[in-house]
Amino acid sequence: MSQATTVSQEFDVPTIALGAIAPWALLFALLAGITVFFVGAEQGAFSVFSGTAVHEWVHDGRHLLGFPCH
């Protein structure tokens, strides 16, 4: 009769300092804010670019996120 042996392995989970993550979190928050601005508010009262090009590029995303545009 054979016996089953189990092997357990331990893994060390690396810790990342908050100071190392903070610049990346700030960068991605800034990029997300800019993206939400262009999807939600561009071509309105705070228009950065004239014309309708930006509106047409983000039109479907605007509706997907619930922003009215027309």
N, CA, C and O atoms as CSV, one atom per row, in Angstrom:
chain,resi,resn,atom,element,x,y,z
A,1,MET,N,N,0.843,-1.160,0.000
A,1,MET,CA,C,0.000,0.000,0.000
A,1,MET,C,C,0.901,1.239,0.000
A,1,MET,O,O,1.871,1.298,0.755
A,2,SER,N,N,0.587,2.219,-0.834
A,2,SER,CA,C,1.414,3.426,-0.898
A,2,SER,C,C,0.808,4.530,-0.046
A,2,SER,O,O,-0.409,4.623,0.118
A,3,GLN,N,N,1.666,5.338,0.476
A,3,GLN,CA,C,1.212,6.448,1.293
A,3,GLN,C,C,1.391,7.754,0.514
A,3,GLN,O,O,2.411,7.978,-0.137
A,4,ALA,N,N,0.393,8.584,0.599
A,4,ALA,CA,C,0.472,9.888,-0.065
A,4,ALA,C,C,1.147,10.876,0.870
A,4,ALA,O,O,0.795,10.990,2.044
A,5,THR,N,N,2.090,11.562,0.344
A,5,THR,CA,C,2.760,12.582,1.153
A,5,THR,C,C,2.382,13.950,0.599
A,5,THR,O,O,2.247,14.135,-0.611
A,6,THR,N,N,2.221,14.863,1.473
A,6,THR,CA,C,1.910,16.222,1.043
A,6,THR,C,C,3.105,17.119,1.327
A,6,THR,O,O,3.781,16.997,2.349
A,7,VAL,N,N,3.330,17.988,0.422
A,7,VAL,CA,C,4.421,18.943,0.561
A,7,VAL,C,C,3.797,20.333,0.653
A,7,VAL,O,O,3.059,20.756,-0.237
A,8,SER,N,N,4.098,21.023,1.724
A,8,SER,CA,C,3.563,22.373,1.853
A,8,SER,C,C,4.684,23.370,1.580
A,8,SER,O,O,5.819,23.197,2.024
A,9,GLN,N,N,4.342,24.387,0.859
A,9,GLN,CA,C,5.309,25.422,0.545
A,9,GLN,C,C,4.815,26.736,1.140
A,9,GLN,O,O,3.620,27.029,1.144
A,10,GLU,N,N,5.737,27.494,1.625
A,10,GLU,CA,C,5.402,28.806,2.149
A,10,GLU,C,C,5.929,29.864,1.192
A,10,GLU,O,O,7.044,29.771,0.679
A,11,PHE,N,N,5.105,30.859,0.972
A,11,PHE,CA,C,5.491,31.940,0.088
A,11,PHE,C,C,5.551,33.235,0.883
A,11,PHE,O,O,4.670,33.523,1.692
A,12,ASP,N,N,6.571,33.987,0.648
A,12,ASP,CA,C,6.674,35.299,1.270
A,12,ASP,C,C,6.039,36.312,0.335
A,12,ASP,O,O,6.455,36.453,-0.815
A,13,VAL,N,N,5.047,37.007,0.824
A,13,VAL,CA,C,4.386,38.035,0.035
A,13,VAL,C,C,5.166,39.325,0.220
A,13,VAL,O,O,5.329,39.797,1.345
A,14,PRO,N,N,5.650,39.898,-0.878
A,14,PRO,CA,C,6.437,41.123,-0.724
A,14,PRO,C,C,5.544,42.295,-0.328
A,14,PRO,O,O,4.396,42.390,-0.764
A,15,THR,N,N,6.073,43.163,0.484
A,15,THR,CA,C,5.345,44.364,0.861
A,15,THR,C,C,5.896,45.535,0.057
A,15,THR,O,O,7.095,45.627,-0.205
A,16,ILE,N,N,5.003,46.409,-0.321
A,16,ILE,CA,C,5.393,47.589,-1.092
A,16,ILE,C,C,5.079,48.805,-0.235
A,16,ILE,O,O,3.969,48.951,0.278
A,17,ALA,N,N,6.046,49.653,-0.090
A,17,ALA,CA,C,5.868,50.849,0.728
A,17,ALA,C,C,4.878,51.805,0.069
A,17,ALA,O,O,4.829,51.913,-1.156
A,18,LEU,N,N,4.098,52.490,0.886
A,18,LEU,CA,C,3.111,53.432,0.380
A,18,LEU,C,C,3.776,54.549,-0.406
A,18,LEU,O,O,3.210,55.042,-1.382
A,19,GLY,N,N,4.951,54.946,0.000
A,19,GLY,CA,C,5.679,55.993,-0.711
A,19,GLY,C,C,6.068,55.589,-2.120
A,19,GLY,O,O,6.243,56.449,-2.983
A,20,ALA,N,N,6.208,54.292,-2.366
A,20,ALA,CA,C,6.545,53.813,-3.707
A,20,ALA,C,C,5.315,53.762,-4.607
A,20,ALA,O,O,5.435,53.873,-5.827
A,21,ILE,N,N,4.145,53.598,-4.021
A,21,ILE,CA,C,2.918,53.508,-4.803
A,21,ILE,C,C,2.296,54.877,-5.054
A,21,ILE,O,O,1.637,55.077,-6.074
A,22,ALA,N,N,2.495,55.814,-4.145
A,22,ALA,CA,C,1.832,57.116,-4.208
A,22,ALA,C,C,2.043,57.866,-5.531
A,22,ALA,O,O,1.064,58.382,-6.070
A,23,PRO,N,N,3.255,57.958,-6.082
A,23,PRO,CA,C,3.394,58.681,-7.358
A,23,PRO,C,C,2.612,58.027,-8.499
A,23,PRO,O,O,2.029,58.720,-9.333
A,24,TRP,N,N,2.600,56.707,-8.533
A,24,TRP,CA,C,1.856,56.015,-9.581
A,24,TRP,C,C,0.350,56.187,-9.397
A,24,TRP,O,O,-0.385,56.361,-10.369
A,25,ALA,N,N,-0.100,56.138,-8.155
A,25,ALA,CA,C,-1.530,56.350,-7.883
A,25,ALA,C,C,-1.945,57.759,-8.285
A,25,ALA,O,O,-3.027,57.951,-8.840
A,26,LEU,N,N,-1.099,58.742,-8.012
A,26,LEU,CA,C,-1.390,60.121,-8.398
A,26,LEU,C,C,-1.426,60.268,-9.915
A,26,LEU,O,O,-2.300,60.948,-10.452
A,27,LEU,N,N,-0.493,59.641,-10.601
A,27,LEU,CA,C,-0.464,59.702,-12.064
A,27,LEU,C,C,-1.734,59.101,-12.659
A,27,LEU,O,O,-2.351,59.709,-13.533
A,28,PHE,N,N,-2.132,57.915,-12.199
A,28,PHE,CA,C,-3.321,57.276,-12.750
A,28,PHE,C,C,-4.598,58.026,-12.373
A,28,PHE,O,O,-5.552,58.044,-13.151
A,29,ALA,N,N,-4.629,58.641,-11.198
A,29,ALA,CA,C,-5.789,59.459,-10.822
A,29,ALA,C,C,-5.886,60.684,-11.721
A,29,ALA,O,O,-6.984,61.064,-12.127
A,30,LEU,N,N,-4.760,61.303,-12.037
A,30,LEU,CA,C,-4.749,62.454,-12.939
A,30,LEU,C,C,-5.201,62.053,-14.341
A,30,LEU,O,O,-6.000,62.754,-14.962
A,31,LEU,N,N,-4.692,60.931,-14.837
A,31,LEU,CA,C,-5.111,60.455,-16.163
A,31,LEU,C,C,-6.596,60.104,-16.192
A,31,LEU,O,O,-7.277,60.377,-17.181
A,32,ALA,N,N,-7.098,59.505,-15.125
A,32,ALA,CA,C,-8.526,59.178,-15.056
A,32,ALA,C,C,-9.362,60.448,-15.027
A,32,ALA,O,O,-10.405,60.518,-15.676
A,33,GLY,N,N,-8.917,61.451,-14.282
A,33,GLY,CA,C,-9.636,62.720,-14.239
A,33,GLY,C,C,-9.683,63.410,-15.592
A,33,GLY,O,O,-10.719,63.941,-15.990
A,34,ILE,N,N,-8.559,63.400,-16.297
A,34,ILE,CA,C,-8.517,63.990,-17.642
A,34,ILE,C,C,-9.437,63.223,-18.582
A,34,ILE,O,O,-10.142,63.827,-19.390
A,35,THR,N,N,-9.434,61.899,-18.483
A,35,THR,CA,C,-10.302,61.088,-19.337
A,35,THR,C,C,-11.770,61.380,-19.064
A,35,THR,O,O,-12.556,61.539,-19.997
A,36,VAL,N,N,-12.144,61.450,-17.790
A,36,VAL,CA,C,-13.543,61.747,-17.453
A,36,VAL,C,C,-13.913,63.141,-17.934
A,36,VAL,O,O,-15.042,63.353,-18.378
A,37,PHE,N,N,-12.995,64.095,-17.859
A,37,PHE,CA,C,-13.284,65.429,-18.370
A,37,PHE,C,C,-13.588,65.390,-19.854
A,37,PHE,O,O,-14.595,65.945,-20.295
A,38,PHE,N,N,-12.732,64.741,-20.631
A,38,PHE,CA,C,-12.936,64.734,-22.067
A,38,PHE,C,C,-14.176,63.946,-22.470
A,38,PHE,O,O,-14.831,64.285,-23.456
A,39,VAL,N,N,-14.503,62.906,-21.722
A,39,VAL,CA,C,-15.708,62.140,-22.044
A,39,VAL,C,C,-16.950,62.879,-21.586
A,39,VAL,O,O,-17.957,62.885,-22.294
A,40,GLY,N,N,-16.901,63.499,-20.421
A,40,GLY,CA,C,-18.109,64.069,-19.849
A,40,GLY,C,C,-18.343,65.534,-20.077
A,40,GLY,O,O,-19.497,65.952,-20.166
A,41,ALA,N,N,-17.299,66.343,-20.178
A,41,ALA,CA,C,-17.515,67.781,-20.202
A,41,ALA,C,C,-17.006,68.479,-21.452
A,41,ALA,O,O,-17.391,69.620,-21.704
A,42,GLU,N,N,-16.181,67.856,-22.223
A,42,GLU,CA,C,-15.653,68.502,-23.421
A,42,GLU,C,C,-16.790,68.806,-24.391
A,42,GLU,O,O,-17.762,68.056,-24.475
A,43,GLN,N,N,-16.664,69.885,-25.105
A,43,GLN,CA,C,-17.677,70.412,-26.023
A,43,GLN,C,C,-18.819,71.071,-25.265
A,43,GLN,O,O,-19.899,71.271,-25.820
A,44,GLY,N,N,-18.596,71.399,-24.036
A,44,GLY,CA,C,-19.607,72.088,-23.261
A,44,GLY,C,C,-19.110,73.470,-22.878
A,44,GLY,O,O,-18.437,74.136,-23.665
A,45,ALA,N,N,-19.440,73.899,-21.670
A,45,ALA,CA,C,-19.037,75.213,-21.200
A,45,ALA,C,C,-17.527,75.297,-21.001
A,45,ALA,O,O,-16.960,76.385,-21.092
A,46,PHE,N,N,-16.873,74.189,-20.735
A,46,PHE,CA,C,-15.429,74.177,-20.490
A,46,PHE,C,C,-14.677,73.561,-21.656
A,46,PHE,O,O,-13.755,72.771,-21.453
A,47,SER,N,N,-15.051,73.906,-22.848
A,47,SER,CA,C,-14.464,73.318,-24.039
A,47,SER,C,C,-13.007,73.725,-24.203
A,47,SER,O,O,-12.679,74.907,-24.111
A,48,VAL,N,N,-12.138,72.760,-24.444
A,48,VAL,CA,C,-10.722,73.010,-24.675
A,48,VAL,C,C,-10.461,73.146,-26.169
A,48,VAL,O,O,-9.710,74.024,-26.595
A,49,PHE,N,N,-11.080,72.279,-26.960
A,49,PHE,CA,C,-10.896,72.298,-28.405
A,49,PHE,C,C,-12.193,72.739,-29.078
A,49,PHE,O,O,-13.280,72.361,-28.641
A,50,SER,N,N,-12.082,73.534,-30.135
A,50,SER,CA,C,-13.291,73.932,-30.863
A,50,SER,C,C,-13.651,72.846,-31.876
A,50,SER,O,O,-12.806,72.041,-32.266
A,51,GLY,N,N,-14.893,72.836,-32.286
A,51,GLY,CA,C,-15.358,71.828,-33.231
A,51,GLY,C,C,-15.976,70.648,-32.516
A,51,GLY,O,O,-16.161,70.666,-31.299
A,52,THR,N,N,-16.292,69.622,-33.285
A,52,THR,CA,C,-16.978,68.451,-32.719
A,52,THR,C,C,-16.139,67.183,-32.765
A,52,THR,O,O,-16.666,66.096,-32.531
A,53,ALA,N,N,-14.849,67.291,-33.059
A,53,ALA,CA,C,-14.012,66.097,-33.210
A,53,ALA,C,C,-13.933,65.297,-31.916
A,53,ALA,O,O,-14.113,64.079,-31.937
A,54,VAL,N,N,-13.669,65.954,-30.793
A,54,VAL,CA,C,-13.560,65.235,-29.521
A,54,VAL,C,C,-14.893,64.603,-29.161
A,54,VAL,O,O,-14.941,63.471,-28.679
A,55,HIS,N,N,-15.979,65.337,-29.396
A,55,HIS,CA,C,-17.310,64.798,-29.112
A,55,HIS,C,C,-17.564,63.519,-29.899
A,55,HIS,O,O,-18.086,62.548,-29.352
A,56,GLU,N,N,-17.205,63.511,-31.156
A,56,GLU,CA,C,-17.429,62.327,-31.986
A,56,GLU,C,C,-16.543,61.163,-31.558
A,56,GLU,O,O,-16.969,60.011,-31.644
A,57,TRP,N,N,-15.333,61.430,-31.103
A,57,TRP,CA,C,-14.427,60.363,-30.675
A,57,TRP,C,C,-14.919,59.681,-29.407
A,57,TRP,O,O,-14.739,58.473,-29.252
A,58,VAL,N,N,-15.534,60.426,-28.499
A,58,VAL,CA,C,-15.944,59.860,-27.215
A,58,VAL,C,C,-17.460,59.716,-27.090
A,58,VAL,O,O,-17.973,59.512,-25.990
A,59,HIS,N,N,-18.174,59.821,-28.199
A,59,HIS,CA,C,-19.634,59.809,-28.177
A,59,HIS,C,C,-20.209,58.554,-27.507
A,59,HIS,O,O,-21.045,58.665,-26.611
A,60,ASP,N,N,-19.781,57.395,-27.921
A,60,ASP,CA,C,-20.330,56.154,-27.352
A,60,ASP,C,C,-19.923,55.982,-25.890
A,60,ASP,O,O,-20.720,55.507,-25.081
A,61,GLY,N,N,-18.705,56.359,-25.548
A,61,GLY,CA,C,-18.270,56.291,-24.169
A,61,GLY,C,C,-19.070,57.239,-23.283
A,61,GLY,O,O,-19.329,56.945,-22.115
A,62,ARG,N,N,-19.457,58.370,-23.847
A,62,ARG,CA,C,-20.272,59.330,-23.125
A,62,ARG,C,C,-21.616,58.702,-22.744
A,62,ARG,O,O,-22.064,58.826,-21.604
A,63,HIS,N,N,-22.246,58.039,-23.689
A,63,HIS,CA,C,-23.532,57.384,-23.408
A,63,HIS,C,C,-23.341,56.185,-22.470
A,63,HIS,O,O,-24.180,55.944,-21.602
A,64,LEU,N,N,-22.267,55.449,-22.632
A,64,LEU,CA,C,-22.006,54.286,-21.783
A,64,LEU,C,C,-21.848,54.693,-20.319
A,64,LEU,O,O,-22.291,53.968,-19.429
A,65,LEU,N,N,-21.226,55.836,-20.059
A,65,LEU,CA,C,-21.028,56.317,-18.705
A,65,LEU,C,C,-22.202,57.131,-18.171
A,65,LEU,O,O,-22.183,57.567,-17.019
A,66,GLY,N,N,-23.215,57.336,-18.995
A,66,GLY,CA,C,-24.420,58.026,-18.545
A,66,GLY,C,C,-24.396,59.526,-18.704
A,66,GLY,O,O,-25.236,60.210,-18.119
A,67,PHE,N,N,-23.467,60.067,-19.471
A,67,PHE,CA,C,-23.442,61.504,-19.713
A,67,PHE,C,C,-24.364,61.839,-20.878
A,67,PHE,O,O,-24.233,61.255,-21.953
A,68,PRO,N,N,-25.284,62.761,-20.684
A,68,PRO,CA,C,-26.113,63.179,-21.820
A,68,PRO,C,C,-25.298,64.094,-22.739
A,68,PRO,O,O,-24.484,64.888,-22.267
A,69,CYS,N,N,-25.516,63.982,-24.013
A,69,CYS,CA,C,-24.757,64.855,-24.919
A,69,CYS,C,C,-25.607,65.447,-26.021
A,69,CYS,O,O,-25.107,66.261,-26.799
A,70,HIS,N,N,-26.867,65.073,-26.120
A,70,HIS,CA,C,-27.729,65.715,-27.114
A,70,HIS,C,C,-29.157,65.543,-26.742
A,70,HIS,O,O,-30.042,66.014,-27.455
